[in-house]
Amino acid sequence: MLGDIEIKEVPWSEFQGPLSEVREKVFVYEQRVAPEIEIDGRDPECFHVLVTNPEGIPVGAGRLTPEGKIGRVSVLLPYRGLGLGSKILQALIEIAHREGLSPIKLHAQIQAVSFYERHLFVPNGPVFMEAGIPHQSMKRNLA
């Protein structure tokens, strides 16, 4: 299934549709995040990564703000467990490194903390609620 999966940095101006489609399916429909929380108006200024399957269908996404905050990392349900989340995260880390953004930060859903720890992020502060979901602030210094 991973044969011709493509992971690439894309501009919001050209790929707003596919990026939004993945995020809406994961966050709004699956996780019941309110659309006004998911769509925060910051996308045009962010760096974006899009994952497409061999047919060119969008199956994953993620973004990095100009301040170095990773977010909106999402993979459609049938494509989970294939390492795509790690590939999205690694692509965003590479963009942060290129842009000189360090430390990089993120708000991890509690069930994803160990995933981010495997990528050298460390908890930073107490657990808090965001969009009705418990989160942990995490950060990673880039060397």
Secondary structure as GFF3:
##gff-version 3
##sequence-region A 1 143
A	DSSP	beta_strand	6	10	.	.	.	ID=ss1
A	DSSP	alpha_helix	12	23	.	.	.	ID=ss2
A	DSSP	pi_helix	24	30	.	.	.	ID=ss3
A	DSSP	alpha_helix	35	38	.	.	.	ID=ss4
A	DSSP	three_ten_helix	43	45	.	.	.	ID=ss5
A	DSSP	beta_strand	47	52	.	.	.	ID=ss6
A	DSSP	beta_strand	58	64	.	.	.	ID=ss7
A	DSSP	beta_strand	69	75	.	.	.	ID=ss8
A	DSSP	three_ten_helix	77	79	.	.	.	ID=ss9
A	DSSP	alpha_helix	84	99	.	.	.	ID=ss10
A	DSSP	beta_strand	104	109	.	.	.	ID=ss11
A	DSSP	three_ten_helix	110	112	.	.	.	ID=ss12
A	DSSP	alpha_helix	113	118	.	.	.	ID=ss13
A	DSSP	beta_strand	122	130	.	.	.	ID=ss14
A	DSSP	beta_strand	133	140	.	.	.	ID=ss15
###
